[in-house]
Amino acid sequence: MSALLFTKSTLTRSKDEVYVAAVALRATKGPAQLLMSTAYSLSVWDLQHFMVIIKPSSPLLSQAIVFDFQPEDPENIYTALAALSGRAVPVTLGIGVVLTRKLRKLPRSRCWFVGYAEGNAVDKAYDFNNTWEVDLRIGLHDCRDYTNGLVEQLTGEKLVLEHLRRRNGGQS
């Protein structure tokens, strides 16, 4: 009997976990970096960089994977000024990049569980990345739009950042 229960539990596939995390916007050293760090420490929602983290359920994939969209040169002073002012990134800097990297563990703060993905979330995220337009327009097509779009693709939840913002009273 216990062998039968063991077999059933091993056949049941767990679902990949999906998280959203926020980090400080990067900027060049000096006043711009100080301003970005201050805004982050004060939890100014609009001056944070958002990303999606997938924690695969497979025991073969022990590390979480981060997916995000950011400026090609996030520390460029003109990119920082555009972010702070809400203006478009200058055309010469208007290229964004979709990044993927592994994490050993989930962040301890400013990281929210948002749901479970149906199927293989990592494959779905790579498919999403292949269709994502990389022309960066802060406030119109940036990390927030990427995060909302990828989470919707993975979990079906729309406008996840608005839900998190309301849940956290506009702060993280």
C-alpha positions as CSV (number, residue, x, y, z in Angstrom):
1,M,0.0,0.0,0.0
2,S,2.7,2.5,0.9
3,A,4.5,1.7,-2.4
4,L,1.3,2.6,-4.3
5,L,1.1,5.9,-2.5
6,F,4.8,6.6,-3.2
7,T,4.2,5.9,-6.9
8,K,1.2,8.2,-7.1
9,S,3.0,11.1,-5.3
10,T,6.0,10.8,-7.6
11,L,3.8,10.9,-10.7
12,T,2.1,14.2,-9.6
13,R,4.1,17.0,-11.0
14,S,4.4,20.1,-8.9
15,K,4.0,23.5,-10.6
16,D,6.7,26.0,-11.1
17,E,6.5,29.0,-8.7
18,V,6.4,32.5,-10.1
19,Y,7.6,35.6,-8.1
20,V,8.0,39.3,-8.8
21,A,11.0,41.1,-7.2
22,A,12.0,44.7,-7.1
23,V,15.5,46.2,-6.9
24,A,16.9,49.7,-7.0
25,L,17.4,51.2,-10.4
26,R,21.0,51.4,-11.3
27,A,22.8,54.6,-12.1
28,T,26.2,56.1,-12.5
29,K,28.2,56.7,-9.3
30,G,27.6,60.0,-7.7
31,P,24.4,62.1,-7.4
32,A,22.3,59.9,-9.8
33,Q,23.2,56.7,-7.9
34,L,22.5,58.4,-4.5
35,L,19.1,59.6,-5.8
36,M,18.2,56.1,-7.1
37,S,19.3,54.4,-3.8
38,T,17.4,56.9,-1.7
39,A,14.2,56.4,-3.8
40,Y,14.6,52.7,-3.4
41,S,15.2,52.8,0.4
42,L,12.1,55.0,0.7
43,S,10.2,52.4,-1.3
44,V,9.2,54.8,-4.1
45,W,7.3,52.3,-6.2
46,D,7.8,54.0,-9.6
47,L,11.6,54.2,-9.1
48,Q,12.2,50.4,-8.7
49,H,13.3,47.9,-11.3
50,F,10.9,44.9,-11.5
51,M,11.7,41.4,-12.6
52,V,10.2,37.9,-12.7
53,I,11.7,35.0,-10.9
54,I,10.8,31.4,-11.7
55,K,11.5,28.7,-9.1
56,P,11.2,25.4,-11.1
57,S,9.6,22.5,-9.3
58,S,12.0,20.1,-10.9
59,P,14.5,18.7,-8.4
60,L,17.0,18.8,-11.3
61,L,16.8,22.6,-11.5
62,S,17.6,23.8,-8.0
63,Q,18.3,27.4,-8.8
64,A,15.7,30.1,-9.4
65,I,15.9,31.9,-12.8
66,V,15.5,35.7,-13.1
67,F,14.0,37.2,-16.3
68,D,14.0,41.0,-16.8
69,F,14.0,43.8,-19.3
70,Q,16.3,46.8,-18.8
71,P,18.2,49.5,-20.7
72,E,21.2,48.2,-22.6
73,D,23.3,50.6,-20.5
74,P,21.4,51.1,-17.3
75,E,24.1,53.2,-15.7
76,N,24.2,55.8,-18.4
77,I,23.4,59.3,-17.0
78,Y,20.9,60.0,-19.8
79,T,19.0,56.8,-19.0
80,A,18.9,57.7,-15.3
81,L,17.6,61.2,-16.1
82,A,14.9,59.7,-18.4
83,A,13.8,57.3,-15.7
84,L,13.6,60.1,-13.1
85,S,11.8,62.5,-15.3
86,G,9.4,60.0,-16.9
87,R,10.6,60.9,-20.4
88,A,11.5,58.6,-23.2
89,V,15.0,57.3,-23.3
90,P,17.0,59.1,-26.0
91,V,16.9,57.3,-29.3
92,T,20.6,56.5,-29.2
93,L,20.0,54.7,-25.9
94,G,16.5,53.4,-26.6
95,I,17.5,49.7,-26.9
96,G,16.5,47.4,-24.1
97,V,17.8,44.0,-23.4
98,V,16.1,40.9,-22.0
99,L,18.3,39.3,-19.4
100,T,18.2,35.8,-17.9
101,R,20.3,34.7,-15.0
102,K,20.3,32.2,-12.2
103,L,19.9,32.8,-8.5
104,R,21.0,30.5,-5.7
105,K,18.1,31.6,-3.5
106,L,15.2,34.0,-3.6
107,P,15.6,37.5,-2.3
108,R,14.6,38.0,1.3
109,S,12.9,41.4,0.7
110,R,10.8,42.9,-2.0
111,C,10.0,39.6,-3.5
112,W,6.4,38.4,-3.8
113,F,5.0,35.0,-4.7
114,V,2.4,35.7,-7.4
115,G,1.3,32.2,-8.4
116,Y,2.0,28.9,-10.1
117,A,2.7,28.4,-13.8
118,E,0.9,25.8,-15.9
119,G,3.5,23.6,-17.7
120,N,7.1,24.5,-18.0
121,A,7.5,28.1,-16.9
122,V,11.1,28.5,-18.1
123,D,10.3,27.4,-21.6
124,K,7.3,29.7,-21.6
125,A,9.4,32.6,-20.4
126,Y,12.0,32.0,-23.2
127,D,9.2,31.9,-25.8
128,F,7.8,35.2,-24.4
129,N,11.3,36.7,-24.6
130,N,11.6,35.8,-28.3
131,T,8.5,37.9,-29.0
132,W,9.3,40.9,-26.7
133,E,10.0,44.2,-28.5
134,V,13.3,45.6,-27.2
135,D,12.7,49.3,-28.0
136,L,12.7,50.8,-24.5
137,R,10.3,53.6,-23.6
138,I,10.3,54.3,-19.9
139,G,6.8,54.5,-18.6
140,L,5.3,53.0,-21.8
141,H,7.4,49.9,-22.6
142,D,9.7,49.1,-19.8
143,C,10.4,46.5,-17.0
144,R,6.9,47.0,-15.6
145,D,5.3,46.1,-18.9
146,Y,7.6,43.2,-19.3
147,T,6.9,41.9,-15.8
148,N,3.1,42.3,-16.2
149,G,3.2,40.6,-19.6
150,L,5.4,37.7,-18.5
151,V,3.5,37.0,-15.3
152,E,0.2,37.0,-17.3
153,Q,1.8,34.5,-19.8
154,L,2.9,32.3,-17.0
155,T,0.0,32.5,-14.5
156,G,-2.9,34.2,-16.3
157,E,-2.9,37.0,-13.7
158,K,-3.2,40.4,-15.4
159,L,-1.6,43.6,-14.2
160,V,0.2,41.9,-11.3
161,L,2.2,45.0,-10.4
162,E,-1.0,47.0,-9.8
163,H,-2.3,44.3,-7.5
164,L,1.0,44.2,-5.6
165,R,1.0,48.0,-5.4
166,R,-2.5,48.1,-3.9
167,R,-1.6,45.3,-1.5
168,N,1.5,47.1,-0.3
169,G,-0.1,50.5,-0.1
170,G,1.9,51.9,-3.0
171,Q,5.2,50.8,-1.3
172,S,7.1,47.6,-1.4
